[in-house]
Amino acid sequence: MSNDETLTQEQLLAELTALRQQIATLEAARAKLRQQRDELREENHHQEKTLQSLSYHFQNSLVPMVGLLYLKRRKIQTADSVDCKRVLSDLISRVSATSAVYRLYADYGWEDIPLTTLAHRVIRETLQTTPTPAPIAVEVEESPVLMTADQAKNMALILNELTLNTVAYACTGPGCHIVVTIEKISEWVRLEFHDNGPGYPETALSLKNEESLYLVRMLTQSLLEGMFSLYNKQGAVSVLRFKIRETMEK
């Protein structure tokens, strides 16, 4: 074999090796493109599910609100203008409390919401939209418990009702405060809403003839699948017990 022939074979081998390297580079680039395509598809799917979830929660949030409006409509039929104004103020407060949940939901990236943060935000939102004779101090116990969006919007309505009840019957002057304690017991959460007012009357303790307390009981039992009770201890104490759902804790 001549030197020319040997050189030609070496050149062919070098070109073949370079071609193989180019093919490998192209294959790697194609694999990366496939990965990016799959990631984009997954992200699009996640965004679609998020939008569907938002739409679902928004629509479902109207269900308890419609029930509240029906109850209030019966009262408006026999109420004078002062009562009508108070009813409208209550409705504004409830809408604001529900809106607070969606803002929190967005703040936490559409993930579950800390119950402590939810309680503090809703109570503060309610007090800001409700005239009070004096400032009301609010203390909410820290807790690791998380709320799903479904439970959060229902809990917001409950906390709104309890806060409105405190404003109406307990806080008639300065020095009023609200304390919320949260305790996790096995798969259950126990939430206490305590004010330092005169306490519940007997009609309230029997859960009769008290519209706001009836609503709290209804929401707790039907929407949170829990239990509601009352007692007096240096003020009025409302107790909610409900089960922790699977996605409520991390």
C-alpha positions in Angstrom: 0.0 0.0 0.0 1.4 3.4 -1.0 1.7 6.4 1.4 -1.0 8.2 -0.6 -3.4 5.4 -0.1 -2.6 5.2 3.7 -3.1 9.0 4.0 -6.5 8.7 2.3 -7.7 6.0 4.7 -6.5 8.1 7.7 -8.4 11.1 6.3 -11.5 9.0 5.8 -11.3 7.7 9.3 -10.9 11.2 10.7 -13.8 12.5 8.7 -15.9 9.5 9.8 -15.0 10.2 13.5 -15.9 13.9 13.1 -19.2 12.9 11.5 -20.1 10.6 14.3 -19.3 13.4 16.8 -21.6 15.7 14.9 -24.4 13.1 14.9 -23.9 12.6 18.7 -24.1 16.3 19.2 -27.3 16.5 17.1 -28.8 13.6 19.0 -28.0 15.3 22.3 -29.6 18.6 21.1 -32.7 16.7 19.9 -33.0 15.0 23.3 -32.7 18.3 25.0 -35.4 19.8 22.7 -37.7 16.8 23.5 -37.1 17.4 27.2 -37.9 21.1 26.9 -41.0 20.2 24.9 -42.2 17.8 27.6 -41.5 20.4 30.3 -43.5 23.0 28.4 -46.4 20.5 28.0 -46.3 19.7 31.7 -46.2 23.4 32.6 -49.2 24.1 30.3 -51.1 21.2 31.8 -50.3 22.6 35.3 -51.5 26.1 34.3 -54.7 24.7 32.8 -55.4 22.7 36.0 -54.7 25.9 38.1 -57.2 27.9 36.0 -59.8 25.1 36.2 -59.3 25.0 40.0 -59.7 28.7 40.3 -62.9 28.6 38.2 -64.2 25.7 40.3 -63.5 27.4 43.7 -64.9 30.7 42.5 -68.1 29.1 41.3 -68.4 27.0 44.5 -67.8 30.0 46.7 -71.1 31.5 45.4 -73.1 28.6 46.9 -72.8 29.6 50.6 -73.1 33.3 49.6 -76.4 32.6 47.9 -77.6 30.9 51.1 -76.6 34.0 53.1 -78.4 36.3 50.7 -81.7 34.3 51.0 -81.5 34.5 54.8 -80.9 38.2 54.7 -83.6 38.8 52.2 -86.2 37.5 54.6 -85.0 40.0 57.2 -85.0 43.0 54.7 -88.7 42.4 54.0 -89.6 43.5 57.6 -86.6 45.8 58.4 -86.4 49.6 58.5 -83.8 51.6 56.6 -81.3 51.3 59.5 -81.5 47.6 59.5 -81.1 47.5 55.8 -77.9 49.5 56.0 -76.6 47.1 58.6 -77.5 44.1 56.5 -75.7 45.6 53.5 -72.7 46.3 55.7 -72.7 42.7 56.8 -72.8 41.5 53.1 -70.0 43.8 52.2 -68.0 42.3 55.1 -68.7 38.7 53.9 -67.7 39.5 50.4 -64.5 41.1 51.6 -63.7 38.0 53.8 -64.2 35.7 50.8 -62.0 38.0 48.6 -59.3 37.8 51.3 -59.1 34.0 50.8 -58.4 34.4 47.0 -55.7 37.0 47.6 -54.1 34.6 50.1 -54.5 31.7 47.7 -52.6 33.8 45.1 -50.0 34.9 47.6 -49.2 31.2 48.4 -48.9 30.2 44.8 -52.2 28.4 44.7 -51.0 26.1 47.4 -52.7 25.3 50.8 -53.1 28.3 53.1 -51.8 28.4 56.7 -54.8 28.5 59.1 -53.1 31.0 61.4 -52.6 33.5 58.5 -56.1 32.9 57.2 -57.7 33.6 60.6 -55.7 36.7 61.2 -56.3 38.1 57.7 -60.1 37.4 57.7 -60.7 38.8 61.2 -58.7 42.0 60.3 -60.5 42.3 57.0 -63.9 42.0 58.8 -63.0 44.6 61.4 -61.8 47.0 58.7 -65.1 46.8 56.9 -67.3 47.0 60.0 -67.8 50.1 62.2 -66.7 49.4 65.8 -67.0 51.6 68.9 -63.3 51.2 69.7 -60.3 49.4 68.3 -60.3 45.6 68.8 -57.1 43.7 69.6 -56.6 40.4 67.7 -54.4 37.5 68.7 -54.1 34.4 66.7 -52.1 31.4 67.9 -49.4 30.0 65.6 -50.2 26.7 64.1 -48.7 24.4 61.3 -52.2 23.4 60.1 -52.9 24.2 56.4 -56.3 24.7 54.8 -57.3 23.6 51.3 -58.9 26.3 49.1 -62.3 24.7 49.6 -62.0 24.7 53.4 -60.4 28.1 53.5 -63.3 29.9 51.9 -65.8 28.2 54.2 -63.6 28.9 57.3 -63.4 32.6 56.1 -67.2 32.9 56.3 -67.3 31.3 59.7 -64.6 33.6 61.1 -66.4 36.5 59.5 -69.7 35.6 61.3 -68.0 35.1 64.6 -66.2 38.4 64.3 -69.4 40.3 63.4 -71.1 38.6 66.3 -68.4 39.9 68.7 -68.6 43.4 67.3 -72.4 43.4 67.7 -72.7 41.9 71.2 -69.4 41.9 73.0 -67.3 44.9 72.1 -69.3 47.9 73.3 -66.3 50.0 74.4 -62.5 50.1 74.7 -60.5 47.1 75.8 -62.1 44.5 73.6 -60.0 41.7 72.3 -60.4 38.5 70.3 -58.1 35.5 70.8 -58.0 32.5 68.4 -56.3 29.3 69.6 -55.7 26.3 67.3 -54.9 22.8 68.4 -54.3 19.7 66.3 -55.5 16.5 67.9 -54.8 13.4 65.7 -56.6 14.0 62.4 -58.8 16.7 64.0 -58.3 20.5 64.3 -59.9 22.3 67.3 -60.2 26.1 66.9 -61.4 28.3 69.7 -62.7 31.9 69.0 -62.7 33.8 72.3 -63.8 37.3 73.1 -63.7 39.1 76.5 -67.3 40.4 76.3 -70.3 39.5 78.6 -70.6 36.0 77.2 -73.3 34.2 75.4 -76.9 34.4 76.6 -78.8 31.2 77.2 -80.6 31.5 73.9 -77.3 31.5 72.1 -75.9 28.6 74.2 -78.9 26.5 73.1 -78.2 27.6 69.5 -81.7 28.9 69.1 -83.0 32.2 67.6 -79.4 33.3 66.8 -79.1 33.8 63.0 -75.3 34.3 63.0 -74.6 31.4 65.2 -77.0 29.2 63.1 -74.9 30.1 60.1 -71.7 29.2 61.8 -73.2 25.8 62.8 -74.5 25.2 59.3 -71.2 26.0 57.6 -69.2 24.0 60.1 -71.4 20.9 59.8 -72.3 20.9 56.1 -69.2 22.4 54.5 -66.3 21.6 56.9 -68.0 18.3 58.0 -67.2 19.3 61.6 -68.9 20.2 64.9 -69.7 23.5 66.6 -70.2 24.3 70.2 -70.4 27.3 72.6 -69.6 28.0 76.2 -68.8 31.0 78.5 -65.4 31.5 80.2 -64.5 35.1 81.0 -66.3 36.0 77.8 -67.9 34.1 74.9 -66.1 31.0 73.5 -67.0 29.4 70.1 -65.4 26.0 69.4 -65.0 24.5 65.9 -63.9 20.9 65.4 -63.2 19.5 61.9 -61.1 16.8 60.3 -57.8 17.5 58.6 -58.0 16.6 54.9 -55.1 14.8 53.2 -53.7 17.9 51.5 -54.0 20.1 54.5 -50.6 19.4 56.1 -47.1 19.3 54.6 
